[in-house]
Amino acid sequence: MLLLLILASNSPRRKELLTQAGIPFEVVPSLYEENNHPGIPPAQLVREQALGKALEVAHRYPERTVLGADTLVVLDQKILGKPGDAQEAHAMLTEIQGRWHEVYTGIALVYGKDSHAQKTHVQTSKVHLRALSPQEISDYIATQEPMDKAGAYAIQGYGALLVDAIEGCYTNVVGLSLPVVWDLLQPLGWRPFEVAQ
């Protein structure tokens, strides 16, 4: 049985995924300042930012196990962040509709006294959105769902209607690959199905 995990994120999606997996946790949002520098390869960037988030919280809770994560949506090596307004969301969805793009999630686990022990992993999934008409894009934006989502869609919400194919881990696209979390936590004594029973 794992000691209570700290999730260094206030993301509702990550909280839902950990709850779904039966992982006991509490939330301590990280104060780490993200920087989506365009010159850094996406895999390196999500790894660094996930670790930065976890370390910031681990320095405040040095004897706890802390999980950090960072997710980026990438199209042709261009990072698609959260849209600032409806017009930006429309432009983003217009650009990615009918095409494949990648979702990168960096996951970092920091644990042990003074947080010296670290594990990191980057998971990549490919997502294809079906071709969308301008009206369909406008109707989706009217739901307000795209406004706080990288890439301007949420696969676990109405955005599921837009996605017609995935290659790789579904929960990675949501924001946290549960199989990777399982692999990182098992050496620390976590046994998911024992917890669930």
C-alpha positions, 0 to 999 in steps of 0.5 A: 500500500502506497503512502498518500501521494501528492499530486502537484497539479490542480488539473481536474482531469488528472485528479479524476484519472488518479481517483479512477485508478484507486490511487490515494492522493492529495492535491498541492498545486505546484508554484513552478513557472512553466515556460513553453520555449519554442526551441526545446523539443517537446519531449524534453520540454514536458519532461523538464516541466513535469520534474520542475513541478514535482520538485517545487512541491517536494521541496516543501514536503521533503519526505513525501512522494510527489507526482508532477505532470505536463502535457503538450499538444504538438502539430508539425513540431508547433506547440498548441497551448490553451487558446486565449479566446474563441477566435484563437480556439477556432484557428487552432481547431481549423488547423488540426482538424482532419490531421494527425497531431501528437500529445506528449505528457511528461510524468515525474515522481520525486520521493525519499528524504529530501527528494533525492530520488527521481523518476521521469517518463515521457509518453506520446500518443497520436490523435486524429481529428475528423474533418470539421466544418466551420459551423461544427467548430463554432458549435463546439467552441460555444460549449466553452470546453476548448477554452482551458484545453491544450489544442482546444479540445478535450477528448474526455468531453464533447471533444470525443466527438471530434476524435476518430482515431488514436495511436497510443495511450488514451489516458495520456491524451486526457493528461496522465498516462495511468499505465506509466504511473503504475510502472513508476509507483510499483517499486514503491510498494503500490499494488493497484488491485490490492487497494481496489479490493 
